[in-house]
Amino acid sequence: MELGDLINLVGNIGVGGVVALIVVLRLEPGMAKLAEVVQHLTIIVARVSGQDYDEVVREFGVNGGKRRR
């Protein structure tokens, strides 16, 4: 992206919009990794607490309701 393009973008959507766009683009990969970690922690907690993993998946829709292999 060239400086002229950036200035045009700021003119169209404002400084706040550009900053928000940059933040979203930079955080998106981290959010995907965070979702994966939460899913793994769900499996660990279910196993440690003696819960049936398949039941947890069905009840809470972990992994779209499908068992992870």
N, CA, C, O and CB atoms as a CASP TS submission, in Angstrom:
PFRMAT TS
TARGET T0000
AUTHOR 0000-0000-0000
METHOD Language model
MODEL 1
PARENT N/A
ATOM      1  N   MET     1       0.858  -1.171   0.000  1.00  0.00           N
ATOM      2  CA  MET     1       0.000   0.000   0.000  1.00  0.00           C
ATOM      3  C   MET     1       0.901   1.230   0.000  1.00  0.00           C
ATOM      4  O   MET     1       1.796   1.358   0.835  1.00  0.00           O
ATOM      5  CB  MET     1      -0.975   0.000   1.230  1.00  0.00           C
ATOM      6  N   GLU     2       0.660   2.109  -0.922  1.00  0.00           N
ATOM      7  CA  GLU     2       1.450   3.321  -1.043  1.00  0.00           C
ATOM      8  C   GLU     2       0.887   4.412  -0.133  1.00  0.00           C
ATOM      9  O   GLU     2      -0.235   4.305   0.364  1.00  0.00           O
ATOM     10  CB  GLU     2       1.483   3.800  -2.505  1.00  0.00           C
ATOM     11  N   LEU     3       1.677   5.453   0.075  1.00  0.00           N
ATOM     12  CA  LEU     3       1.275   6.545   0.949  1.00  0.00           C
ATOM     13  C   LEU     3       0.017   7.233   0.441  1.00  0.00           C
ATOM     14  O   LEU     3      -0.847   7.607   1.234  1.00  0.00           O
ATOM     15  CB  LEU     3       2.400   7.553   1.081  1.00  0.00           C
ATOM     16  N   GLY     4      -0.093   7.402  -0.865  1.00  0.00           N
ATOM     17  CA  GLY     4      -1.286   8.027  -1.439  1.00  0.00           C
ATOM     18  C   GLY     4      -2.542   7.204  -1.173  1.00  0.00           C
ATOM     19  O   GLY     4      -3.610   7.752  -0.900  1.00  0.00           O
ATOM     20  N   ASP     5      -2.399   5.879  -1.256  1.00  0.00           N
ATOM     21  CA  ASP     5      -3.534   4.993  -0.962  1.00  0.00           C
ATOM     22  C   ASP     5      -3.947   5.109   0.501  1.00  0.00           C
ATOM     23  O   ASP     5      -5.137   5.136   0.817  1.00  0.00           O
ATOM     24  CB  ASP     5      -3.180   3.530  -1.296  1.00  0.00           C
ATOM     25  N   LEU     6      -2.969   5.175   1.383  1.00  0.00           N
ATOM     26  CA  LEU     6      -3.243   5.298   2.818  1.00  0.00           C
ATOM     27  C   LEU     6      -3.940   6.616   3.136  1.00  0.00           C
ATOM     28  O   LEU     6      -4.883   6.652   3.927  1.00  0.00           O
ATOM     29  CB  LEU     6      -1.940   5.187   3.622  1.00  0.00           C
ATOM     30  N   ILE     7      -3.481   7.682   2.525  1.00  0.00           N
ATOM     31  CA  ILE     7      -4.105   8.996   2.744  1.00  0.00           C
ATOM     32  C   ILE     7      -5.541   8.983   2.228  1.00  0.00           C
ATOM     33  O   ILE     7      -6.438   9.532   2.867  1.00  0.00           O
ATOM     34  CB  ILE     7      -3.289  10.120   2.043  1.00  0.00           C
ATOM     35  N   ASN     8      -5.756   8.365   1.085  1.00  0.00           N
ATOM     36  CA  ASN     8      -7.098   8.252   0.526  1.00  0.00           C
ATOM     37  C   ASN     8      -8.005   7.438   1.446  1.00  0.00           C
ATOM     38  O   ASN     8      -9.165   7.795   1.649  1.00  0.00           O
ATOM     39  CB  ASN     8      -7.044   7.613  -0.865  1.00  0.00           C
ATOM     40  N   LEU     9      -7.482   6.350   2.001  1.00  0.00           N
ATOM     41  CA  LEU     9      -8.253   5.514   2.916  1.00  0.00           C
ATOM     42  C   LEU     9      -8.624   6.285   4.177  1.00  0.00           C
ATOM     43  O   LEU     9      -9.761   6.202   4.642  1.00  0.00           O
ATOM     44  CB  LEU     9      -7.466   4.254   3.280  1.00  0.00           C
ATOM     45  N   VAL    10      -7.676   7.030   4.730  1.00  0.00           N
ATOM     46  CA  VAL    10      -7.949   7.843   5.914  1.00  0.00           C
ATOM     47  C   VAL    10      -9.007   8.896   5.586  1.00  0.00           C
ATOM     48  O   VAL    10      -9.884   9.168   6.406  1.00  0.00           O
ATOM     49  CB  VAL    10      -6.649   8.518   6.429  1.00  0.00           C
ATOM     50  N   GLY    11      -8.932   9.473   4.422  1.00  0.00           N
ATOM     51  CA  GLY    11      -9.919  10.466   4.019  1.00  0.00           C
ATOM     52  C   GLY    11     -11.317   9.886   3.869  1.00  0.00           C
ATOM     53  O   GLY    11     -12.308  10.565   4.135  1.00  0.00           O
ATOM     54  N   ASN    12     -11.396   8.638   3.446  1.00  0.00           N
ATOM     55  CA  ASN    12     -12.692   8.000   3.224  1.00  0.00           C
ATOM     56  C   ASN    12     -13.335   7.486   4.515  1.00  0.00           C
ATOM     57  O   ASN    12     -14.527   7.699   4.738  1.00  0.00           O
ATOM     58  CB  ASN    12     -12.534   6.857   2.251  1.00  0.00           C
ATOM     59  N   ILE    13     -12.559   6.814   5.362  1.00  0.00           N
ATOM     60  CA  ILE    13     -13.164   6.197   6.549  1.00  0.00           C
ATOM     61  C   ILE    13     -12.685   6.796   7.859  1.00  0.00           C
ATOM     62  O   ILE    13     -13.197   6.428   8.916  1.00  0.00           O
ATOM     63  CB  ILE    13     -12.882   4.730   6.553  1.00  0.00           C
ATOM     64  N   GLY    14     -11.739   7.687   7.827  1.00  0.00           N
ATOM     65  CA  GLY    14     -11.262   8.343   9.039  1.00  0.00           C
ATOM     66  C   GLY    14     -10.124   7.581   9.702  1.00  0.00           C
ATOM     67  O   GLY    14      -9.884   6.406   9.426  1.00  0.00           O
ATOM     68  N   VAL    15      -9.436   8.290  10.584  1.00  0.00           N
ATOM     69  CA  VAL    15      -8.279   7.717  11.275  1.00  0.00           C
ATOM     70  C   VAL    15      -8.712   6.537  12.141  1.00  0.00           C
ATOM     71  O   VAL    15      -8.052   5.498  12.159  1.00  0.00           O
ATOM     72  CB  VAL    15      -7.575   8.789  12.140  1.00  0.00           C
ATOM     73  N   GLY    16      -9.822   6.701  12.856  1.00  0.00           N
ATOM     74  CA  GLY    16     -10.297   5.617  13.717  1.00  0.00           C
ATOM     75  C   GLY    16     -10.608   4.354  12.947  1.00  0.00           C
ATOM     76  O   GLY    16     -10.316   3.249  13.405  1.00  0.00           O
ATOM     77  N   GLY    17     -11.199   4.515  11.780  1.00  0.00           N
ATOM     78  CA  GLY    17     -11.506   3.362  10.945  1.00  0.00           C
ATOM     79  C   GLY    17     -10.261   2.654  10.460  1.00  0.00           C
ATOM     80  O   GLY    17     -10.216   1.424  10.431  1.00  0.00           O
ATOM     81  N   VAL    18      -9.250   3.413  10.079  1.00  0.00           N
ATOM     82  CA  VAL    18      -7.991   2.827   9.615  1.00  0.00           C
ATOM     83  C   VAL    18      -7.301   2.092  10.757  1.00  0.00           C
ATOM     84  O   VAL    18      -6.801   0.983  10.572  1.00  0.00           O
ATOM     85  CB  VAL    18      -7.060   3.917   9.037  1.00  0.00           C
ATOM     86  N   VAL    19      -7.272   2.707  11.939  1.00  0.00           N
ATOM     87  CA  VAL    19      -6.647   2.065  13.100  1.00  0.00           C
ATOM     88  C   VAL    19      -7.391   0.778  13.450  1.00  0.00           C
ATOM     89  O   VAL    19      -6.761  -0.246  13.716  1.00  0.00           O
ATOM     90  CB  VAL    19      -6.630   3.026  14.318  1.00  0.00           C
ATOM     91  N   ALA    20      -8.723   0.818  13.452  1.00  0.00           N
ATOM     92  CA  ALA    20      -9.513  -0.377  13.749  1.00  0.00           C
ATOM     93  C   ALA    20      -9.243  -1.475  12.733  1.00  0.00           C
ATOM     94  O   ALA    20      -9.119  -2.643  13.102  1.00  0.00           O
ATOM     95  CB  ALA    20     -11.006  -0.042  13.772  1.00  0.00           C
ATOM     96  N   LEU    21      -9.150  -1.120  11.472  1.00  0.00           N
ATOM     97  CA  LEU    21      -8.873  -2.095  10.423  1.00  0.00           C
ATOM     98  C   LEU    21      -7.506  -2.745  10.620  1.00  0.00           C
ATOM     99  O   LEU    21      -7.368  -3.960  10.479  1.00  0.00           O
ATOM    100  CB  LEU    21      -8.944  -1.431   9.050  1.00  0.00           C
ATOM    101  N   ILE    22      -6.508  -1.946  10.942  1.00  0.00           N
ATOM    102  CA  ILE    22      -5.162  -2.476  11.175  1.00  0.00           C
ATOM    103  C   ILE    22      -5.160  -3.414  12.374  1.00  0.00           C
ATOM    104  O   ILE    22      -4.555  -4.485  12.325  1.00  0.00           O
ATOM    105  CB  ILE    22      -4.155  -1.329  11.394  1.00  0.00           C
ATOM    106  N   VAL    23      -5.830  -3.020  13.445  1.00  0.00           N
ATOM    107  CA  VAL    23      -5.885  -3.860  14.648  1.00  0.00           C
ATOM    108  C   VAL    23      -6.564  -5.190  14.347  1.00  0.00           C
ATOM    109  O   VAL    23      -6.072  -6.243  14.753  1.00  0.00           O
ATOM    110  CB  VAL    23      -6.628  -3.132  15.784  1.00  0.00           C
ATOM    111  N   VAL    24      -7.682  -5.152  13.643  1.00  0.00           N
ATOM    112  CA  VAL    24      -8.403  -6.387  13.310  1.00  0.00           C
ATOM    113  C   VAL    24      -7.540  -7.292  12.448  1.00  0.00           C
ATOM    114  O   VAL    24      -7.484  -8.498  12.685  1.00  0.00           O
ATOM    115  CB  VAL    24      -9.724  -6.069  12.584  1.00  0.00           C
ATOM    116  N   LEU    25      -6.876  -6.737  11.466  1.00  0.00           N
ATOM    117  CA  LEU    25      -6.047  -7.553  10.584  1.00  0.00           C
ATOM    118  C   LEU    25      -4.868  -8.166  11.329  1.00  0.00           C
ATOM    119  O   LEU    25      -4.447  -9.275  10.999  1.00  0.00           O
ATOM    120  CB  LEU    25      -5.544  -6.719   9.415  1.00  0.00           C
ATOM    121  N   ARG    26      -4.336  -7.480  12.311  1.00  0.00           N
ATOM    122  CA  ARG    26      -3.203  -8.010  13.058  1.00  0.00           C
ATOM    123  C   ARG    26      -3.633  -9.014  14.116  1.00  0.00           C
ATOM    124  O   ARG    26      -2.866  -9.926  14.426  1.00  0.00           O
ATOM    125  CB  ARG    26      -2.437  -6.883  13.707  1.00  0.00           C
ATOM    126  N   LEU    27      -4.829  -8.885  14.681  1.00  0.00           N
ATOM    127  CA  LEU    27      -5.274  -9.767  15.752  1.00  0.00           C
ATOM    128  C   LEU    27      -5.945 -11.041  15.260  1.00  0.00           C
ATOM    129  O   LEU    27      -6.027 -12.014  16.009  1.00  0.00           O
ATOM    130  CB  LEU    27      -6.212  -9.033  16.642  1.00  0.00           C
ATOM    131  N   GLU    28      -6.423 -11.063  14.035  1.00  0.00           N
ATOM    132  CA  GLU    28      -7.185 -12.206  13.527  1.00  0.00           C
ATOM    133  C   GLU    28      -6.437 -13.532  13.642  1.00  0.00           C
ATOM    134  O   GLU    28      -7.036 -14.501  14.106  1.00  0.00           O
ATOM    135  CB  GLU    28      -7.554 -11.969  12.090  1.00  0.00           C
ATOM    136  N   PRO    29      -5.173 -13.637  13.251  1.00  0.00           N
ATOM    137  CA  PRO    29      -4.475 -14.920  13.400  1.00  0.00           C
ATOM    138  C   PRO    29      -4.365 -15.352  14.866  1.00  0.00           C
ATOM    139  O   PRO    29      -4.457 -16.540  15.178  1.00  0.00           O
ATOM    140  CB  PRO    29      -3.079 -14.827  12.786  1.00  0.00           C
ATOM    141  N   GLY    30      -4.171 -14.398  15.745  1.00  0.00           N
ATOM    142  CA  GLY    30      -4.095 -14.724  17.165  1.00  0.00           C
ATOM    143  C   GLY    30      -5.417 -15.214  17.708  1.00  0.00           C
ATOM    144  O   GLY    30      -5.442 -16.089  18.574  1.00  0.00           O
ATOM    145  N   MET    31      -6.515 -14.671  17.219  1.00  0.00           N
ATOM    146  CA  MET    31      -7.834 -15.102  17.672  1.00  0.00           C
ATOM    147  C   MET    31      -8.121 -16.538  17.225  1.00  0.00           C
ATOM    148  O   MET    31      -8.741 -17.302  17.964  1.00  0.00           O
ATOM    149  CB  MET    31      -8.919 -14.151  17.139  1.00  0.00           C
ATOM    150  N   ALA    32      -7.680 -16.903  16.035  1.00  0.00           N
ATOM    151  CA  ALA    32      -7.869 -18.270  15.552  1.00  0.00           C
ATOM    152  C   ALA    32      -7.087 -19.247  16.426  1.00  0.00           C
ATOM    153  O   ALA    32      -7.589 -20.317  16.770  1.00  0.00           O
ATOM    154  CB  ALA    32      -7.429 -18.394  14.075  1.00  0.00           C
ATOM    155  N   LYS    33      -5.875 -18.883  16.778  1.00  0.00           N
ATOM    156  CA  LYS    33      -5.057 -19.731  17.655  1.00  0.00           C
ATOM    157  C   LYS    33      -5.682 -19.823  19.035  1.00  0.00           C
ATOM    158  O   LYS    33      -5.674 -20.893  19.643  1.00  0.00           O
ATOM    159  CB  LYS    33      -3.619 -19.185  17.758  1.00  0.00           C
ATOM    160  N   LEU    34      -6.222 -18.725  19.541  1.00  0.00           N
ATOM    161  CA  LEU    34      -6.880 -18.715  20.847  1.00  0.00           C
ATOM    162  C   LEU    34      -8.081 -19.659  20.853  1.00  0.00           C
ATOM    163  O   LEU    34      -8.290 -20.376  21.831  1.00  0.00           O
ATOM    164  CB  LEU    34      -7.324 -17.288  21.216  1.00  0.00           C
ATOM    165  N   ALA    35      -8.860 -19.673  19.795  1.00  0.00           N
ATOM    166  CA  ALA    35     -10.009 -20.571  19.700  1.00  0.00           C
ATOM    167  C   ALA    35      -9.562 -22.029  19.742  1.00  0.00           C
ATOM    168  O   ALA    35     -10.214 -22.863  20.370  1.00  0.00           O
ATOM    169  CB  ALA    35     -10.802 -20.297  18.414  1.00  0.00           C
ATOM    170  N   GLU    36      -8.462 -22.332  19.080  1.00  0.00           N
ATOM    171  CA  GLU    36      -7.926 -23.697  19.084  1.00  0.00           C
ATOM    172  C   GLU    36      -7.465 -24.097  20.485  1.00  0.00           C
ATOM    173  O   GLU    36      -7.704 -25.223  20.921  1.00  0.00           O
ATOM    174  CB  GLU    36      -6.758 -23.818  18.087  1.00  0.00           C
ATOM    175  N   VAL    37      -6.810 -23.185  21.181  1.00  0.00           N
ATOM    176  CA  VAL    37      -6.340 -23.463  22.536  1.00  0.00           C
ATOM    177  C   VAL    37      -7.518 -23.686  23.482  1.00  0.00           C
ATOM    178  O   VAL    37      -7.474 -24.587  24.320  1.00  0.00           O
ATOM    179  CB  VAL    37      -5.459 -22.311  23.045  1.00  0.00           C
ATOM    180  N   VAL    38      -8.558 -22.884  23.358  1.00  0.00           N
ATOM    181  CA  VAL    38      -9.747 -23.059  24.191  1.00  0.00           C
ATOM    182  C   VAL    38     -10.370 -24.427  23.932  1.00  0.00           C
ATOM    183  O   VAL    38     -10.822 -25.082  24.872  1.00  0.00           O
ATOM    184  CB  VAL    38     -10.775 -21.938  23.920  1.00  0.00           C
ATOM    185  N   GLN    39     -10.403 -24.863  22.700  1.00  0.00           N
ATOM    186  CA  GLN    39     -10.947 -26.175  22.371  1.00  0.00           C
ATOM    187  C   GLN    39     -10.122 -27.275  23.040  1.00  0.00           C
ATOM    188  O   GLN    39     -10.682 -28.217  23.600  1.00  0.00           O
ATOM    189  CB  GLN    39     -10.979 -26.379  20.844  1.00  0.00           C
ATOM    190  N   HIS    40      -8.805 -27.158  22.983  1.00  0.00           N
ATOM    191  CA  HIS    40      -7.949 -28.157  23.628  1.00  0.00           C
ATOM    192  C   HIS    40      -8.148 -28.157  25.137  1.00  0.00           C
ATOM    193  O   HIS    40      -8.182 -29.219  25.759  1.00  0.00           O
ATOM    194  CB  HIS    40      -6.478 -27.898  23.294  1.00  0.00           C
ATOM    195  N   LEU    41      -8.276 -26.990  25.720  1.00  0.00           N
ATOM    196  CA  LEU    41      -8.508 -26.915  27.158  1.00  0.00           C
ATOM    197  C   LEU    41      -9.852 -27.529  27.540  1.00  0.00           C
ATOM    198  O   LEU    41      -9.977 -28.121  28.611  1.00  0.00           O
ATOM    199  CB  LEU    41      -8.444 -25.465  27.627  1.00  0.00           C
ATOM    200  N   THR    42     -10.842 -27.397  26.689  1.00  0.00           N
ATOM    201  CA  THR    42     -12.142 -28.024  26.932  1.00  0.00           C
ATOM    202  C   THR    42     -11.994 -29.537  27.007  1.00  0.00           C
ATOM    203  O   THR    42     -12.582 -30.184  27.873  1.00  0.00           O
ATOM    204  CB  THR    42     -13.148 -27.639  25.829  1.00  0.00           C
ATOM    205  N   ILE    43     -11.216 -30.089  26.109  1.00  0.00           N
ATOM    206  CA  ILE    43     -10.976 -31.541  26.102  1.00  0.00           C
ATOM    207  C   ILE    43     -10.259 -31.957  27.379  1.00  0.00           C
ATOM    208  O   ILE    43     -10.637 -32.945  28.008  1.00  0.00           O
ATOM    209  CB  ILE    43     -10.146 -31.960  24.859  1.00  0.00           C
ATOM    210  N   ILE    44      -9.236 -31.217  27.763  1.00  0.00           N
ATOM    211  CA  ILE    44      -8.452 -31.548  28.952  1.00  0.00           C
ATOM    212  C   ILE    44      -9.316 -31.483  30.203  1.00  0.00           C
ATOM    213  O   ILE    44      -9.283 -32.395  31.029  1.00  0.00           O
ATOM    214  CB  ILE    44      -7.254 -30.600  29.088  1.00  0.00           C
ATOM    215  N   VAL    45     -10.083 -30.418  30.348  1.00  0.00           N
ATOM    216  CA  VAL    45     -10.932 -30.265  31.530  1.00  0.00           C
ATOM    217  C   VAL    45     -11.979 -31.374  31.576  1.00  0.00           C
ATOM    218  O   VAL    45     -12.265 -31.907  32.649  1.00  0.00           O
ATOM    219  CB  VAL    45     -11.617 -28.879  31.534  1.00  0.00           C
ATOM    220  N   ALA    46     -12.547 -31.725  30.438  1.00  0.00           N
ATOM    221  CA  ALA    46     -13.544 -32.801  30.399  1.00  0.00           C
ATOM    222  C   ALA    46     -12.933 -34.115  30.855  1.00  0.00           C
ATOM    223  O   ALA    46     -13.554 -34.853  31.620  1.00  0.00           O
ATOM    224  CB  ALA    46     -14.126 -32.952  28.984  1.00  0.00           C
ATOM    225  N   ARG    47     -11.747 -34.413  30.403  1.00  0.00           N
ATOM    226  CA  ARG    47     -11.097 -35.671  30.778  1.00  0.00           C
ATOM    227  C   ARG    47     -10.691 -35.683  32.239  1.00  0.00           C
ATOM    228  O   ARG    47     -10.893 -36.684  32.927  1.00  0.00           O
ATOM    229  CB  ARG    47      -9.878 -35.913  29.908  1.00  0.00           C
ATOM    230  N   VAL    48     -10.121 -34.587  32.726  1.00  0.00           N
ATOM    231  CA  VAL    48      -9.659 -34.522  34.113  1.00  0.00           C
ATOM    232  C   VAL    48     -10.830 -34.607  35.088  1.00  0.00           C
ATOM    233  O   VAL    48     -10.716 -35.223  36.148  1.00  0.00           O
ATOM    234  CB  VAL    48      -8.871 -33.230  34.353  1.00  0.00           C
ATOM    235  N   SER    49     -11.942 -33.996  34.732  1.00  0.00           N
ATOM    236  CA  SER    49     -13.096 -33.983  35.637  1.00  0.00           C
ATOM    237  C   SER    49     -13.970 -35.222  35.498  1.00  0.00           C
ATOM    238  O   SER    49     -14.991 -35.336  36.175  1.00  0.00           O
ATOM    239  CB  SER    49     -13.931 -32.750  35.385  1.00  0.00           C
ATOM    240  N   GLY    50     -13.585 -36.145  34.635  1.00  0.00           N
ATOM    241  CA  GLY    50     -14.328 -37.384  34.481  1.00  0.00           C
ATOM    242  C   GLY    50     -15.548 -37.277  33.581  1.00  0.00           C
ATOM    243  O   GLY    50     -16.363 -38.198  33.539  1.00  0.00           O
ATOM    244  N   GLN    51     -15.686 -36.183  32.871  1.00  0.00           N
ATOM    245  CA  GLN    51     -16.811 -36.007  31.950  1.00  0.00           C
ATOM    246  C   GLN    51     -16.569 -36.824  30.686  1.00  0.00           C
ATOM    247  O   GLN    51     -15.426 -37.041  30.282  1.00  0.00           O
ATOM    248  CB  GLN    51     -17.013 -34.507  31.600  1.00  0.00           C
ATOM    249  N   ASP    52     -17.647 -37.267  30.074  1.00  0.00           N
ATOM    250  CA  ASP    52     -17.557 -37.944  28.796  1.00  0.00           C
ATOM    251  C   ASP    52     -17.361 -36.875  27.720  1.00  0.00           C
ATOM    252  O   ASP    52     -18.203 -35.992  27.552  1.00  0.00           O
ATOM    253  CB  ASP    52     -18.833 -38.818  28.518  1.00  0.00           C
ATOM    254  N   TYR    53     -16.254 -36.961  27.001  1.00  0.00           N
ATOM    255  CA  TYR    53     -15.936 -35.939  26.012  1.00  0.00           C
ATOM    256  C   TYR    53     -17.016 -35.824  24.950  1.00  0.00           C
ATOM    257  O   TYR    53     -17.383 -34.716  24.559  1.00  0.00           O
ATOM    258  CB  TYR    53     -14.604 -36.241  25.359  1.00  0.00           C
ATOM    259  N   ASP    54     -17.533 -36.957  24.476  1.00  0.00           N
ATOM    260  CA  ASP    54     -18.579 -36.922  23.447  1.00  0.00           C
ATOM    261  C   ASP    54     -19.814 -36.182  23.943  1.00  0.00           C
ATOM    262  O   ASP    54     -20.458 -35.460  23.181  1.00  0.00           O
ATOM    263  CB  ASP    54     -18.960 -38.344  23.020  1.00  0.00           C
ATOM    264  N   GLU    55     -20.143 -36.359  25.211  1.00  0.00           N
ATOM    265  CA  GLU    55     -21.301 -35.660  25.780  1.00  0.00           C
ATOM    266  C   GLU    55     -21.046 -34.149  25.832  1.00  0.00           C
ATOM    267  O   GLU    55     -21.946 -33.357  25.550  1.00  0.00           O
ATOM    268  CB  GLU    55     -21.615 -36.199  27.199  1.00  0.00           C
ATOM    269  N   VAL    56     -19.834 -33.755  26.189  1.00  0.00           N
ATOM    270  CA  VAL    56     -19.482 -32.333  26.219  1.00  0.00           C
ATOM    271  C   VAL    56     -19.594 -31.739  24.821  1.00  0.00           C
ATOM    272  O   VAL    56     -20.101 -30.630  24.653  1.00  0.00           O
ATOM    273  CB  VAL    56     -18.052 -32.131  26.777  1.00  0.00           C
ATOM    274  N   VAL    57     -19.123 -32.474  23.823  1.00  0.00           N
ATOM    275  CA  VAL    57     -19.196 -31.996  22.439  1.00  0.00           C
ATOM    276  C   VAL    57     -20.649 -31.798  22.023  1.00  0.00           C
ATOM    277  O   VAL    57     -20.998 -30.771  21.441  1.00  0.00           O
ATOM    278  CB  VAL    57     -18.495 -32.987  21.481  1.00  0.00           C
ATOM    279  N   ARG    58     -21.498 -32.782  22.322  1.00  0.00           N
ATOM    280  CA  ARG    58     -22.907 -32.672  21.948  1.00  0.00           C
ATOM    281  C   ARG    58     -23.594 -31.527  22.682  1.00  0.00           C
ATOM    282  O   ARG    58     -24.340 -30.757  22.078  1.00  0.00           O
ATOM    283  CB  ARG    58     -23.632 -33.981  22.236  1.00  0.00           C
ATOM    284  N   GLU    59     -23.344 -31.417  23.971  1.00  0.00           N
ATOM    285  CA  GLU    59     -24.059 -30.427  24.770  1.00  0.00           C
ATOM    286  C   GLU    59     -23.633 -28.994  24.473  1.00  0.00           C
ATOM    287  O   GLU    59     -24.474 -28.096  24.417  1.00  0.00           O
ATOM    288  CB  GLU    59     -23.856 -30.714  26.228  1.00  0.00           C
ATOM    289  N   PHE    60     -22.351 -28.777  24.284  1.00  0.00           N
ATOM    290  CA  PHE    60     -21.850 -27.414  24.130  1.00  0.00           C
ATOM    291  C   PHE    60     -21.401 -27.073  22.721  1.00  0.00           C
ATOM    292  O   PHE    60     -20.950 -25.955  22.474  1.00  0.00           O
ATOM    293  CB  PHE    60     -20.721 -27.195  25.061  1.00  0.00           C
ATOM    294  N   GLY    61     -21.513 -28.013  21.793  1.00  0.00           N
ATOM    295  CA  GLY    61     -21.192 -27.721  20.398  1.00  0.00           C
ATOM    296  C   GLY    61     -19.730 -27.450  20.154  1.00  0.00           C
ATOM    297  O   GLY    61     -19.388 -26.703  19.237  1.00  0.00           O
ATOM    298  N   VAL    62     -18.858 -28.034  20.948  1.00  0.00           N
ATOM    299  CA  VAL    62     -17.413 -27.872  20.743  1.00  0.00           C
ATOM    300  C   VAL    62     -17.053 -28.476  19.403  1.00  0.00           C
ATOM    301  O   VAL    62     -17.501 -29.576  19.078  1.00  0.00           O
ATOM    302  CB  VAL    62     -16.588 -28.538  21.894  1.00  0.00           C
ATOM    303  N   ASN    63     -16.256 -27.777  18.626  1.00  0.00           N
ATOM    304  CA  ASN    63     -15.784 -28.261  17.328  1.00  0.00           C
ATOM    305  C   ASN    63     -16.955 -28.509  16.382  1.00  0.00           C
ATOM    306  O   ASN    63     -16.916 -29.436  15.573  1.00  0.00           O
ATOM    307  CB  ASN    63     -14.963 -29.547  17.501  1.00  0.00           C
ATOM    308  N   GLY    64     -17.975 -27.698  16.481  1.00  0.00           N
ATOM    309  CA  GLY    64     -19.128 -27.832  15.604  1.00  0.00           C
ATOM    310  C   GLY    64     -19.958 -29.073  15.877  1.00  0.00           C
ATOM    311  O   GLY    64     -20.721 -29.521  15.021  1.00  0.00           O
ATOM    312  N   GLY    65     -19.803 -29.641  17.098  1.00  0.00           N
ATOM    313  CA  GLY    65     -20.547 -30.832  17.461  1.00  0.00           C
ATOM    314  C   GLY    65     -19.936 -32.122  16.934  1.00  0.00           C
ATOM    315  O   GLY    65     -20.544 -33.186  17.048  1.00  0.00           O
ATOM    316  N   LYS    66     -18.736 -32.042  16.357  1.00  0.00           N
ATOM    317  CA  LYS    66     -18.074 -33.214  15.817  1.00  0.00           C
ATOM    318  C   LYS    66     -16.884 -33.571  16.687  1.00  0.00           C
ATOM    319  O   LYS    66     -16.164 -32.690  17.157  1.00  0.00           O
ATOM    320  CB  LYS    66     -17.634 -32.976  14.365  1.00  0.00           C
ATOM    321  N   ARG    67     -16.680 -34.841  16.897  1.00  0.00           N
ATOM    322  CA  ARG    67     -15.550 -35.273  17.712  1.00  0.00           C
ATOM    323  C   ARG    67     -14.254 -35.049  16.969  1.00  0.00           C
ATOM    324  O   ARG    67     -14.135 -35.359  15.784  1.00  0.00           O
ATOM    325  CB  ARG    67     -15.689 -36.745  18.101  1.00  0.00           C
ATOM    326  N   ARG    68     -13.296 -34.512  17.674  1.00  0.00           N
ATOM    327  CA  ARG    68     -11.992 -34.260  17.077  1.00  0.00           C
ATOM    328  C   ARG    68     -11.179 -35.544  17.088  1.00  0.00           C
ATOM    329  O   ARG    68     -11.188 -36.280  18.075  1.00  0.00           O
ATOM    330  CB  ARG    68     -11.245 -33.130  17.828  1.00  0.00           C
ATOM    331  N   ARG    69     -10.488 -35.812  16.012  1.00  0.00           N
ATOM    332  CA  ARG    69      -9.667 -37.047  15.917  1.00  0.00           C
ATOM    333  C   ARG    69      -8.261 -36.772  16.361  1.00  0.00           C
ATOM    334  O   ARG    69      -7.424 -37.675  16.354  1.00  0.00           O
ATOM    335  CB  ARG    69      -9.657 -37.606  14.480  1.00  0.00           C
TER
END
